[in-house]
Structure formats: structure tokens, C-alpha cells
Amino acid sequence: MGRGQNFQPHCRIQFRRDGCGSTFRLQKLLLTHRRKAHSGEPPLACADCGKLFNHKHHLMTHRRVHTGERPFPCPDCDKRFTQKHHLMTHRRGHSGDRPFPCPQCGKAFKDRAGLLMHQVVHTGARPFACQRCSKIFSHKHHLVIHQRVHTGEKPFACEVCRKRFTQKHHLLSHARIHTGERPYCCEACPRSFKDRITLKLHVRLHTGEKPFGCARCGARFRLRKALLAHHRTHDVLGADPLPLAGDPASVAAAQRATPAPRQELAGDPPPGVHRAAPPGQHGAPHGQSLPADPPAGPHAAGPAPAPPGPPRNLFPPASPGIGLARPIG
């Protein structure tokens, strides 16, 4: 019988520490507890930064941050890693293996950390708040990155031009300007790009995807900046500012700013027809409306209609509500 045939993935063996009653699911957790609570041994300190560790191998792994050692190379590309499980997670990017599905929506991830970060989308939890601007975040490292906006800290410097960045992946993307590296290749054409975002925008040329829609006329665009440029065409025509698609607050503001349709009043002329001014008057003063036309009937004012039979009047009188015309005699 093989070694792994009797493995029970949900079996939880408890390890008990005699004397204090603590129990642990994994033996390594018991060993950590013994060192911290019962051995009396001082923790291990990093000689470079003073960070403390309970196990020697944790300290050795941490030391690679200072030495730059990366003993685990990827056989599929030239990347190297400080820890073996980081390499295993990276290789799933080449194989497409995503063994951690979300139980709510089914979206799968290549590591547990990615799944945990995603699940915040369903819970809506944002427990990390900025003390300076009260902006809230779902993850602590997002808050740390945001705080650099206030402090001005840019801890990542380019070794070639010394330009500095707030985030490491911004530095990596920038460094490809100097190296000429373009690792993100389009599967539909020979083009390649230096970052994943640019590739994503390019792929929309092939798929026809246009995720940005105009809330006023329905036109759709591949890029957000193209939608914003389109909004300006409405502004030139004197329209109200357009809401951004997908922004409920912006859409609601636009609806409040849209004037209500004009109510039709009794006696108004049909659309597109202007009421003529009474004799001797060349229009009503500005801001005032002209009086309604007199009702049609046997006592209605105006010239008599032309008698039947020839000769016929070539210019019959206008219908009531449009204006009266004099026949040519």
C-alpha cells in the first residue's frame, strides 16, 4: 500500500502539550508553542535589521532579503525565488493550474492568498482606514501603499535612471523601458508589451470588447479616455455633464439635473407651428405670450371664404390657430 493512500485530508490530529493543556492541529505549531512559552530560549534576531524569529530556518529565509540570494529558479522562465512555495505558486501561472476556487462565484486562484483577497469582494469588509483622509481599504497592504501618497515615500528606485516609485511592480514595469523586455505577448498577433495592463487593453482590439458606455447616447468605447473625450462632444452642444457608466452617484446626479418635460397647455399651437401676431402688433414683448386665437365659427373674425365654383381663390384663408391670410383681389 502506498504512503499516501490512507491520507485523510480532513483528519485533524491534535497535539497536546502536557502541563498547560494547549492543543494544536499541526506538530510544528506545537513545537513553536514550546519554544515561545516553555523553553525559555530567547528568540533569534536578524543581525541586519533586528527582526525576531522563533525558528532558525525562518531566520535563514529572512536573511535572503538582505543577501539577495534566490536559490529556487523557475525551469520555464528566468525568474528566481527565495522560497520553494513561492516558486510552486509561480509555476501555476505557466501551467494554468488554479486549485483554489471561490465558493461564492466559482472564480479560481493559483494560491490561497489570492482567494482570501478576492473573498472580500463578496463580504464588502473594509476594516483598514487611513488616519489622514478616512479612506478605507479591504487589505492592510493597500492601506500601506496609500499612505505613501501622504508621506511622499517612494522606496523603490530604478538602478539605471534613479527614478523612484511607490510600488514595486511600477518599478519592474519601468525597468523594462531600459532592458527592452516585453514579456506579455498577444495570442492573436505578434505584438508584445511590457506590462499586463497594456496587453489587456490591446486584446480588446481582437475581441471587440467595449466596456465603457455613454449614459446619454449609448455609444461604447474600448478605452476610458475615449469615453471621456466623447463626453466633451455633448458638453460642446450645451448638454448637461454626462455620468460615467457604472458610477451610480454620477448617474443619479445627471438624472437630478435633467429638466422635466414641458407640459402642453390648452390652446397651444401644434409642435413646429408659430402663432401669428394680431393685426398691428409685430410680436409679443420678450417673456410674454400672445393671446390665444379666437374660436372658429360663424361669427369668427376674418374675411369670408371664397364662393364655390370658378373663379377659385388661389389663396384660401388659413386654418384657425395658424394665422389669417388676406386673399388677393
PyMOL commands that set and color helices and strands:
alter all, ss='L'
color gray80, all
select helices_A, chain A and resi 27-38+56-67+84-95+112-123+140-151+168-179+196-207+224-236+248-257
alter helices_A, ss='H'
color red, helices_A
select strands_A, chain A and resi 15-16+23-24+44-45+52-53+72-73+80-81+100-101+108-109+128-129+136-137+156-157+164-165+184-185+192-193+212-213+220-221
alter strands_A, ss='S'
color yellow, strands_A
deselect
rebuild
show_as cartoon
